[in-house]
Amino acid sequence: MGNQDRVPFSHAVERDLRLDLFRGMGLWMIFLDHIPHDIVAWLTLRNYGFSDAAEFFVFISGYLAGFIYGPIVRGGHFFAATKRLVMRAWQMYVAHIMLFLLFTAQIARTVRKFDNPMYEDEFNVHNFLQHPDVLIGQALTLRYKPVDLDVLPLYIALVAASPLILWCLLRRPNWTLLGSILLYTGARWFDWNLASYPPGTHWYFNPFAWQLMFVFAAWCGVGGVLQLEFLIRSRVALAVAFAWMAFAFLIVMTWHSAFLESLVPKWMIKAIYPIDKTDLDMLRFTHFLALALVVARYFPRKSEILTSKWLRPMVLCGQHSLPLFCFGVFLSFGAHWILVQYSHGILMQLFVSLVGIGVMIGLAWLLERAQEVPDLFVDVSKQADPAIETAKA
């Protein structure tokens, strides 16, 4: 490939606010879903379909990897893209370890202060508090993970593998997608998964299964979505998507009503259960695809509503997803603690939920303002360096 075929390393990428919007929505849903027995959590997706915020985040991460870094790799800058992606994986790893340490310290302090061992058992930190010397090593290797901290290791694994995935997708996109499907099938058939701690357990989010969502999204990001354009515009596909979403809604409603559950034929129960999250059950995957098709059909990239002031808080949260996710874990534990220690009434549930989302919006606003502050240290240092001034001249 000649130099004239290469694209600049820092190429401009037009931001898709839909992705920020749905990441922000996913962050709010994760916060609410992590508060046990919270009435506001009834607003989240998992109560009305097979998929939830996890599918949102994995798909968006994969799509952005293909959409942003695909052109860089195609332009001959594979190692530059690899460096960026590996550094991103490292940032998430550091964030995960810091979150783990602070989260377990928060729980340990709560257990001692309120003499309530329920927290350490409920959040799977009892073993850590008993044997911190062993469990710290297990945490550093991503084998030991308290409750609510399972998803970041999945992202770390997928982002770390994304340079190889992109390299394959840009050479043989359809064959790479087929390989991903075969790996997913093998993982489900042969129970492939990464070992966790304690011995005999495995990762809650099986990376060998969830890579299918990531690879499919990256395949779309590098241009595969153009091959699906006919499907997105198909009325038949749209009807099937709505029918599948309606079916998922009815099945989920049976989880809350014994009468509705009695109406489901036994052969269907045997066919669809268990709807496994660990190995990304195909019902979850196809339910998300149905949602994605409807969004792509009726929610265009240039939709004016994306710049609405009413959606701005959610978009803003989505643009700072990593720190907001980490902070949301603390907020959800704090909300749970308030409901357990003081009051579990509906008004208190509404209060802690709305305050938590408000705090997330406030943090996102502060992070956005911080990005707009000019780096005066760099500017001054450049002006003070005669070598730089000479080079400019």
The 8 nearest C-alpha neighbors of each residue, nearest first, counted from 0:
[[1, 4, 2, 5, 75, 3, 74, 73],
 [2, 0, 3, 4, 5, 75, 74, 6],
 [1, 3, 5, 4, 0, 6, 75, 74],
 [2, 4, 1, 5, 6, 0, 74, 7],
 [5, 3, 2, 1, 0, 6, 74, 75],
 [6, 4, 74, 2, 3, 75, 7, 1],
 [5, 7, 74, 8, 4, 71, 10, 75],
 [8, 6, 9, 10, 5, 74, 71, 76],
 [7, 9, 10, 71, 6, 76, 79, 74],
 [10, 8, 7, 11, 71, 6, 12, 67],
 [9, 11, 7, 8, 12, 6, 71, 70],
 [10, 12, 9, 13, 67, 7, 14, 8],
 [13, 11, 14, 10, 67, 66, 15, 9],
 [12, 14, 15, 11, 16, 67, 10, 66],
 [13, 15, 16, 12, 18, 19, 17, 11],
 [14, 16, 17, 18, 300, 13, 19, 301],
 [15, 17, 19, 18, 14, 20, 305, 314],
 [18, 16, 20, 15, 19, 21, 300, 305],
 [17, 19, 21, 16, 20, 15, 22, 59],
 [18, 20, 317, 16, 314, 22, 17, 318],
 [21, 19, 314, 17, 23, 18, 22, 313],
 [20, 22, 24, 18, 23, 19, 25, 17],
 [23, 21, 317, 25, 19, 24, 20, 18],
 [317, 22, 24, 313, 316, 26, 20, 21],
 [23, 25, 21, 27, 22, 26, 20, 313],
 [24, 26, 52, 22, 28, 23, 27, 21],
 [27, 25, 23, 29, 28, 24, 22, 30],
 [26, 28, 30, 24, 25, 29, 31, 23],
 [27, 29, 25, 31, 26, 30, 43, 32],
 [30, 28, 32, 26, 31, 27, 25, 33],
 [31, 29, 27, 33, 28, 327, 32, 331],
 [30, 32, 40, 28, 33, 34, 29, 27],
 [33, 31, 29, 34, 40, 30, 28, 35],
 [34, 32, 30, 31, 331, 29, 35, 147],
 [33, 35, 32, 331, 31, 335, 37, 36],
 [36, 34, 37, 33, 335, 32, 31, 40],
 [35, 37, 38, 34, 40, 343, 348, 32],
 [38, 36, 39, 40, 35, 34, 348, 31],
 [37, 39, 40, 41, 36, 348, 345, 349],
 [40, 38, 41, 37, 42, 349, 352, 31],
 [41, 39, 31, 42, 38, 37, 43, 32],
 [40, 42, 39, 43, 38, 46, 37, 44],
 [41, 43, 40, 39, 44, 46, 28, 38],
 [44, 42, 28, 41, 40, 45, 46, 32],
 [43, 45, 51, 46, 47, 48, 42, 50],
 [44, 46, 51, 47, 48, 43, 50, 49],
 [47, 45, 44, 48, 41, 43, 251, 42],
 [48, 46, 248, 44, 45, 251, 247, 49],
 [47, 49, 247, 248, 45, 50, 46, 251],
 [48, 50, 283, 247, 286, 45, 282, 51],
 [51, 49, 283, 48, 287, 45, 286, 54],
 [50, 52, 45, 44, 53, 54, 49, 55],
 [51, 53, 25, 55, 54, 56, 29, 28],
 [54, 52, 55, 56, 51, 57, 50, 25],
 [53, 55, 57, 52, 56, 51, 58, 50],
 [56, 54, 52, 53, 58, 57, 59, 25],
 [55, 57, 59, 53, 58, 54, 60, 52],
 [56, 58, 60, 54, 59, 213, 55, 61],
 [57, 59, 61, 216, 60, 55, 56, 213],
 [58, 60, 62, 56, 61, 57, 63, 55],
 [61, 59, 57, 63, 58, 62, 56, 64],
 [62, 60, 213, 217, 216, 64, 58, 59],
 [61, 63, 216, 217, 220, 59, 65, 64],
 [62, 64, 66, 60, 65, 61, 67, 59],
 [65, 63, 61, 62, 68, 67, 66, 217],
 [64, 66, 217, 220, 69, 221, 62, 63],
 [65, 67, 220, 63, 221, 69, 64, 62],
 [68, 66, 63, 64, 65, 69, 70, 12],
 [67, 69, 71, 64, 70, 65, 66, 80],
 [68, 70, 65, 72, 71, 221, 66, 67],
 [71, 69, 73, 72, 68, 74, 67, 66],
 [72, 70, 68, 74, 69, 73, 76, 8],
 [71, 73, 77, 76, 69, 74, 75, 70],
 [74, 72, 70, 71, 75, 69, 169, 76],
 [73, 75, 5, 6, 71, 72, 76, 70],
 [74, 76, 72, 73, 77, 5, 71, 6],
 [75, 77, 72, 79, 71, 78, 74, 80],
 [76, 78, 72, 80, 79, 75, 81, 71],
 [79, 77, 81, 80, 76, 82, 72, 75],
 [78, 80, 82, 76, 81, 77, 83, 8],
 [81, 79, 83, 77, 78, 82, 68, 84],
 [82, 80, 78, 84, 79, 162, 83, 85],
 [83, 81, 79, 85, 80, 84, 78, 86],
 [82, 84, 86, 80, 81, 85, 87, 79],
 [83, 85, 87, 81, 86, 82, 80, 88],
 [84, 86, 88, 82, 87, 83, 159, 81],
 [87, 85, 89, 83, 84, 88, 82, 90],
 [86, 88, 84, 90, 85, 89, 83, 91],
 [87, 89, 85, 155, 91, 86, 90, 159],
 [90, 88, 86, 92, 87, 91, 85, 93],
 [91, 89, 87, 93, 92, 88, 94, 86],
 [90, 92, 94, 88, 89, 93, 95, 155],
 [93, 91, 89, 95, 94, 90, 88, 96],
 [94, 92, 96, 90, 95, 91, 97, 89],
 [95, 93, 91, 97, 92, 96, 98, 90],
 [94, 96, 98, 92, 93, 97, 91, 99],
 [97, 95, 99, 93, 98, 94, 100, 92],
 [98, 96, 94, 100, 99, 95, 93, 101],
 [97, 99, 95, 101, 96, 100, 102, 94],
 [100, 98, 96, 102, 97, 101, 95, 103],
 [101, 99, 97, 103, 102, 98, 104, 96],
 [100, 102, 104, 98, 103, 99, 105, 97],
 [101, 103, 105, 99, 104, 100, 98, 106],
 [102, 104, 106, 105, 100, 101, 107, 99],
 [105, 103, 101, 107, 102, 106, 108, 100],
 [104, 106, 102, 108, 103, 107, 101, 109],
 [105, 107, 109, 103, 108, 104, 110, 102],
 [108, 106, 104, 110, 109, 105, 103, 111],
 [109, 107, 111, 105, 106, 110, 112, 104],
 [108, 110, 106, 112, 107, 111, 113, 105],
 [109, 111, 115, 107, 114, 108, 113, 116],
 [112, 110, 114, 108, 109, 113, 107, 115],
 [111, 113, 109, 110, 114, 108, 115, 107],
 [112, 114, 115, 110, 111, 109, 108, 340],
 [115, 113, 111, 110, 112, 116, 109, 117],
 [114, 116, 110, 113, 117, 118, 111, 109],
 [117, 115, 118, 119, 110, 114, 120, 111],
 [118, 116, 120, 115, 119, 121, 110, 122],
 [119, 117, 121, 116, 120, 122, 110, 106],
 [118, 120, 125, 124, 122, 116, 121, 117],
 [121, 119, 123, 117, 118, 122, 125, 124],
 [120, 122, 118, 119, 123, 117, 146, 124],
 [121, 123, 146, 119, 120, 124, 145, 118],
 [124, 122, 145, 120, 121, 125, 119, 146],
 [123, 125, 119, 127, 126, 122, 145, 128],
 [124, 126, 119, 128, 127, 120, 123, 129],
 [127, 125, 129, 128, 124, 130, 123, 134],
 [126, 128, 131, 124, 130, 129, 134, 125],
 [127, 129, 125, 126, 131, 130, 124, 107],
 [128, 130, 126, 127, 131, 125, 124, 132],
 [131, 129, 127, 132, 133, 128, 126, 134],
 [130, 132, 127, 134, 133, 128, 135, 129],
 [133, 131, 130, 134, 135, 136, 127, 129],
 [134, 132, 131, 135, 136, 130, 137, 127],
 [133, 135, 137, 131, 136, 127, 132, 138],
 [136, 134, 138, 137, 133, 132, 131, 139],
 [137, 135, 139, 134, 138, 133, 140, 132],
 [136, 138, 134, 142, 143, 140, 135, 139],
 [137, 139, 143, 141, 135, 140, 136, 142],
 [140, 138, 136, 141, 137, 135, 96, 142],
 [139, 141, 137, 138, 142, 136, 143, 135],
 [142, 140, 138, 139, 143, 137, 152, 144],
 [141, 143, 195, 137, 196, 140, 138, 144],
 [142, 144, 138, 196, 137, 141, 195, 134],
 [143, 145, 148, 149, 138, 142, 146, 141],
 [146, 144, 123, 148, 122, 124, 147, 143],
 [145, 147, 122, 148, 123, 144, 149, 121],
 [148, 146, 149, 145, 328, 33, 150, 122],
 [149, 147, 146, 145, 150, 144, 151, 99],
 [150, 148, 147, 151, 144, 152, 203, 146],
 [149, 151, 153, 152, 148, 154, 204, 147],
 [150, 152, 154, 153, 149, 155, 95, 148],
 [153, 151, 155, 154, 150, 156, 149, 141],
 [152, 154, 156, 150, 151, 155, 206, 157],
 [155, 153, 151, 157, 152, 156, 158, 150],
 [154, 156, 152, 88, 158, 153, 157, 159],
 [155, 157, 159, 153, 154, 158, 152, 160],
 [158, 156, 154, 160, 159, 155, 161, 153],
 [157, 159, 161, 160, 155, 156, 88, 154],
 [158, 160, 156, 157, 161, 85, 88, 155],
 [159, 161, 157, 158, 162, 163, 156, 164],
 [160, 162, 164, 158, 163, 159, 165, 157],
 [163, 161, 165, 164, 81, 160, 166, 84],
 [162, 164, 166, 161, 165, 160, 167, 168],
 [163, 165, 161, 167, 162, 166, 168, 160],
 [166, 164, 168, 162, 167, 163, 161, 169],
 [165, 167, 163, 164, 169, 168, 162, 170],
 [166, 168, 164, 170, 165, 169, 171, 175],
 [169, 167, 172, 165, 171, 170, 166, 175],
 [170, 168, 167, 166, 172, 171, 165, 73],
 [171, 169, 167, 168, 172, 166, 165, 175],
 [170, 172, 168, 174, 173, 167, 175, 169],
 [173, 171, 168, 175, 174, 169, 170, 176],
 [174, 172, 176, 175, 171, 177, 168, 218],
 [173, 175, 177, 171, 176, 172, 178, 168],
 [176, 174, 178, 172, 177, 173, 168, 171],
 [175, 177, 179, 173, 178, 174, 172, 180],
 [176, 178, 174, 180, 179, 175, 173, 181],
 [179, 177, 175, 181, 176, 180, 174, 182],
 [180, 178, 176, 182, 177, 181, 211, 183],
 [179, 181, 177, 183, 178, 182, 184, 211],
 [180, 182, 184, 178, 183, 179, 185, 177],
 [183, 181, 185, 179, 184, 180, 186, 178],
 [182, 184, 208, 180, 186, 181, 185, 207],
 [185, 183, 181, 187, 182, 186, 188, 180],
 [186, 184, 188, 182, 187, 183, 189, 181],
 [185, 187, 191, 183, 190, 184, 189, 188],
 [188, 186, 190, 184, 185, 189, 183, 278],
 [187, 189, 185, 186, 190, 184, 191, 183],
 [188, 190, 186, 191, 185, 187, 184, 192],
 [191, 189, 186, 187, 188, 192, 185, 278],
 [192, 190, 186, 189, 187, 207, 193, 185],
 [191, 193, 205, 190, 201, 207, 194, 202],
 [194, 192, 201, 202, 195, 205, 191, 206],
 [195, 193, 201, 200, 202, 192, 142, 196],
 [194, 196, 142, 201, 200, 202, 143, 197],
 [197, 195, 143, 198, 142, 200, 137, 194],
 [196, 198, 200, 195, 199, 143, 142, 201],
 [199, 197, 196, 200, 195, 194, 201, 142],
 [198, 200, 197, 201, 194, 195, 196, 193],
 [199, 201, 195, 198, 196, 197, 194, 202],
 [202, 200, 195, 194, 193, 203, 192, 199],
 [203, 201, 204, 205, 195, 193, 194, 192],
 [202, 204, 277, 205, 201, 149, 276, 150],
 [205, 203, 277, 202, 206, 153, 150, 278],
 [204, 206, 208, 207, 192, 202, 277, 278],
 [207, 205, 209, 208, 210, 153, 204, 192],
 [208, 206, 205, 210, 209, 186, 183, 192],
 [207, 209, 183, 278, 206, 210, 205, 186],
 [210, 208, 206, 211, 212, 207, 279, 205],
 [209, 211, 213, 212, 208, 206, 207, 214],
 [212, 210, 209, 214, 213, 179, 215, 208],
 [211, 213, 215, 210, 209, 214, 58, 216],
 [214, 212, 61, 210, 216, 211, 58, 215],
 [215, 213, 217, 211, 216, 212, 210, 218],
 [214, 216, 218, 212, 217, 213, 211, 219],
 [215, 217, 62, 61, 219, 213, 58, 218],
 [218, 216, 65, 62, 61, 220, 214, 219],
 [219, 217, 215, 223, 216, 220, 221, 214],
 [220, 218, 223, 224, 216, 217, 222, 221],
 [219, 221, 66, 65, 62, 217, 218, 222],
 [222, 220, 65, 218, 66, 219, 69, 223],
 [223, 221, 224, 219, 220, 225, 218, 226],
 [222, 224, 219, 218, 225, 226, 221, 220],
 [223, 225, 219, 227, 226, 222, 228, 220],
 [226, 224, 228, 223, 227, 222, 219, 229],
 [227, 225, 224, 223, 228, 229, 222, 230],
 [228, 226, 224, 230, 225, 229, 231, 223],
 [227, 229, 231, 225, 230, 226, 232, 224],
 [228, 230, 232, 227, 231, 233, 226, 225],
 [231, 229, 233, 227, 228, 232, 236, 237],
 [230, 232, 228, 229, 233, 292, 296, 227],
 [233, 231, 229, 230, 228, 234, 296, 237],
 [234, 232, 230, 236, 235, 231, 229, 237],
 [235, 233, 237, 236, 238, 232, 231, 230],
 [234, 236, 238, 233, 237, 239, 230, 240],
 [237, 235, 239, 233, 238, 234, 240, 230],
 [236, 238, 234, 240, 235, 239, 233, 241],
 [237, 239, 235, 241, 240, 236, 242, 234],
 [238, 240, 242, 236, 237, 241, 243, 235],
 [241, 239, 289, 237, 243, 238, 242, 236],
 [240, 242, 244, 238, 243, 239, 245, 237],
 [243, 241, 239, 245, 240, 244, 238, 246],
 [242, 244, 246, 240, 245, 241, 239, 247],
 [243, 245, 241, 247, 246, 242, 248, 240],
 [244, 246, 248, 242, 243, 247, 241, 249],
 [245, 247, 243, 249, 248, 244, 242, 250],
 [248, 246, 48, 244, 250, 245, 249, 49],
 [247, 249, 47, 245, 48, 251, 246, 250],
 [250, 248, 252, 246, 247, 251, 245, 253],
 [249, 251, 247, 253, 252, 248, 246, 254],
 [252, 250, 248, 253, 254, 249, 47, 247],
 [251, 253, 249, 254, 250, 255, 248, 256],
 [254, 252, 260, 259, 256, 250, 255, 251],
 [255, 253, 252, 251, 256, 260, 250, 257],
 [254, 256, 253, 252, 257, 251, 259, 260],
 [257, 255, 253, 259, 258, 254, 260, 252],
 [256, 258, 260, 259, 261, 253, 255, 254],
 [259, 257, 261, 256, 260, 262, 253, 255],
 [260, 258, 253, 262, 256, 261, 257, 263],
 [259, 261, 253, 257, 262, 258, 263, 256],
 [260, 262, 258, 259, 263, 257, 264, 253],
 [263, 261, 259, 260, 264, 258, 253, 257],
 [262, 264, 261, 260, 265, 267, 268, 259],
 [265, 263, 267, 266, 262, 268, 261, 260],
 [266, 264, 268, 267, 269, 263, 270, 261],
 [265, 267, 269, 268, 264, 270, 263, 271],
 [268, 266, 270, 265, 269, 264, 271, 263],
 [267, 269, 265, 270, 266, 271, 272, 264],
 [268, 270, 266, 267, 272, 271, 265, 273],
 [271, 269, 267, 268, 272, 266, 265, 273],
 [270, 272, 268, 269, 267, 273, 274, 282],
 [273, 271, 274, 269, 268, 270, 275, 267],
 [272, 274, 275, 271, 269, 280, 270, 268],
 [275, 273, 272, 280, 271, 276, 282, 283],
 [274, 276, 280, 273, 277, 278, 279, 272],
 [277, 275, 279, 278, 280, 274, 204, 283],
 [276, 278, 204, 203, 205, 275, 279, 202],
 [277, 279, 208, 276, 205, 280, 275, 187],
 [280, 278, 276, 277, 209, 208, 275, 281],
 [281, 279, 275, 282, 283, 274, 278, 276],
 [280, 282, 284, 283, 285, 279, 274, 286],
 [283, 281, 285, 280, 284, 286, 49, 274],
 [282, 284, 50, 49, 286, 281, 280, 285],
 [285, 283, 281, 287, 286, 282, 288, 280],
 [284, 286, 288, 282, 287, 283, 281, 289],
 [287, 285, 289, 283, 288, 284, 282, 49],
 [286, 288, 290, 284, 285, 289, 50, 291],
 [289, 287, 285, 291, 290, 286, 292, 284],
 [288, 290, 240, 286, 292, 287, 291, 285],
 [289, 291, 287, 293, 288, 292, 294, 286],
 [292, 290, 288, 294, 289, 293, 295, 287],
 [291, 293, 295, 289, 294, 290, 231, 288],
 [292, 294, 296, 290, 291, 295, 297, 289],
 [293, 295, 291, 298, 296, 297, 292, 290],
 [296, 294, 292, 293, 298, 297, 291, 299],
 [295, 297, 293, 294, 298, 292, 231, 232],
 [298, 296, 294, 295, 293, 299, 292, 302],
 [297, 299, 294, 295, 296, 302, 300, 293],
 [300, 298, 302, 301, 297, 295, 296, 294],
 [299, 301, 302, 15, 17, 298, 16, 295],
 [302, 300, 299, 303, 305, 298, 15, 16],
 [301, 303, 299, 304, 300, 305, 298, 306],
 [304, 302, 305, 306, 301, 307, 300, 299],
 [303, 305, 307, 306, 302, 310, 301, 308],
 [306, 304, 303, 307, 302, 16, 310, 17],
 [307, 305, 304, 303, 308, 311, 310, 302],
 [306, 308, 304, 309, 310, 305, 311, 303],
 [307, 309, 311, 310, 306, 312, 305, 304],
 [310, 308, 307, 311, 312, 313, 306, 304],
 [309, 311, 307, 308, 313, 312, 314, 305],
 [310, 312, 308, 314, 313, 309, 315, 307],
 [313, 311, 315, 314, 310, 360, 316, 309],
 [312, 314, 23, 316, 315, 311, 310, 20],
 [315, 313, 20, 311, 19, 317, 316, 312],
 [314, 316, 312, 318, 317, 313, 311, 363],
 [317, 315, 23, 313, 363, 318, 319, 314],
 [23, 316, 318, 19, 22, 320, 314, 315],
 [317, 319, 315, 316, 19, 320, 314, 23],
 [320, 318, 317, 316, 321, 323, 322, 363],
 [319, 321, 317, 323, 318, 322, 324, 316],
 [320, 322, 324, 323, 319, 325, 91, 94],
 [323, 321, 325, 324, 320, 326, 319, 94],
 [322, 324, 326, 320, 321, 325, 327, 319],
 [325, 323, 327, 321, 322, 326, 320, 26],
 [326, 324, 322, 327, 328, 323, 321, 98],
 [325, 327, 323, 329, 328, 324, 322, 330],
 [326, 328, 330, 324, 329, 325, 30, 323],
 [327, 329, 331, 326, 325, 330, 332, 324],
 [330, 328, 332, 326, 327, 331, 333, 102],
 [329, 331, 327, 333, 328, 332, 334, 355],
 [330, 332, 334, 328, 333, 34, 329, 30],
 [333, 331, 335, 329, 334, 330, 336, 328],
 [332, 334, 330, 336, 331, 335, 329, 337],
 [335, 333, 331, 337, 336, 332, 351, 330],
 [334, 336, 332, 338, 333, 34, 337, 331],
 [335, 337, 333, 339, 334, 338, 340, 332],
 [338, 336, 334, 340, 339, 335, 341, 333],
 [337, 339, 343, 342, 335, 336, 341, 340],
 [340, 338, 336, 337, 341, 335, 342, 343],
 [341, 339, 337, 338, 336, 342, 343, 335],
 [342, 340, 337, 338, 339, 343, 336, 347],
 [343, 341, 338, 344, 339, 347, 340, 337],
 [344, 342, 338, 347, 348, 339, 345, 341],
 [343, 345, 347, 346, 342, 348, 338, 349],
 [344, 346, 348, 347, 349, 343, 38, 37],
 [345, 347, 349, 348, 344, 350, 343, 351],
 [348, 346, 350, 344, 349, 345, 351, 343],
 [349, 347, 345, 346, 350, 351, 37, 352],
 [348, 350, 346, 352, 347, 351, 353, 345],
 [349, 351, 347, 353, 348, 352, 354, 346],
 [352, 350, 354, 348, 334, 353, 349, 355],
 [353, 351, 355, 349, 350, 354, 348, 356],
 [352, 354, 356, 350, 355, 351, 357, 349],
 [355, 353, 357, 351, 356, 352, 350, 358],
 [354, 356, 358, 352, 357, 353, 351, 330],
 [357, 355, 359, 353, 358, 354, 360, 352],
 [356, 358, 354, 360, 355, 359, 353, 361],
 [357, 359, 361, 355, 360, 356, 354, 362],
 [360, 358, 356, 362, 361, 357, 363, 355],
 [359, 361, 363, 357, 358, 362, 312, 364],
 [362, 360, 358, 364, 359, 363, 357, 365],
 [361, 363, 365, 359, 364, 360, 358, 366],
 [362, 364, 360, 366, 316, 361, 365, 315],
 [363, 365, 367, 361, 362, 366, 360, 368],
 [366, 364, 362, 368, 367, 363, 369, 361],
 [367, 365, 369, 363, 368, 364, 362, 370],
 [368, 366, 364, 370, 365, 369, 363, 371],
 [367, 369, 365, 371, 370, 366, 364, 372],
 [370, 368, 366, 372, 371, 367, 365, 364],
 [371, 369, 367, 368, 372, 366, 373, 365],
 [370, 372, 368, 369, 373, 367, 366, 374],
 [371, 373, 369, 370, 374, 368, 375, 367],
 [374, 372, 375, 371, 370, 378, 369, 376],
 [373, 375, 376, 377, 372, 378, 379, 371],
 [376, 374, 378, 377, 373, 379, 380, 372],
 [375, 377, 379, 378, 374, 380, 381, 373],
 [376, 378, 380, 375, 379, 374, 381, 382],
 [379, 377, 375, 381, 376, 380, 382, 374],
 [380, 378, 382, 376, 381, 377, 375, 383],
 [381, 379, 383, 377, 382, 378, 376, 384],
 [380, 382, 384, 378, 383, 379, 377, 387],
 [383, 381, 379, 380, 384, 378, 388, 385],
 [382, 384, 380, 381, 379, 385, 388, 387],
 [383, 385, 381, 386, 387, 382, 380, 388],
 [386, 384, 388, 387, 389, 383, 382, 381],
 [385, 387, 389, 384, 388, 390, 391, 381],
 [388, 386, 390, 389, 385, 384, 391, 381],
 [389, 387, 385, 391, 390, 386, 392, 384],
 [388, 390, 386, 392, 391, 387, 385, 384],
 [389, 391, 387, 392, 388, 386, 385, 384],
 [392, 390, 388, 389, 387, 386, 385, 381],
 [391, 389, 390, 388, 387, 386, 385, 382]]
